């Protein structure tokens, strides 16, 4: 399945301005619900809904959800920071809690 097809099956995030990934109390990343990041907000939101946090199990699923973009991220580190974060987590990186930012 291609990423566009995956996105079509994920819950909408119209109710969100974005979300923050937290390392303890520190904001490690902020994803905004705007062009260029909206797909990642949907992926991370779906992972949060299913797993309650972004940990190694969620990261593994997220990498599958990103489909062809995961292949590109592996070939081009730094090009897809939201996928790079999941790659690091999948290898045992520190998990993140999630703060939803209402629209």
ABEGO torsion letter per residue (X at the ends): XBAAAAAAABBBAAABAEBBBBBEABBABBBBBBBGAAAAAAAAAAAAAAAGBBBAAAAAAAAAAAEAAAAAAAABBGABAAAAAAAAAAAGBBBBBBBBBBX
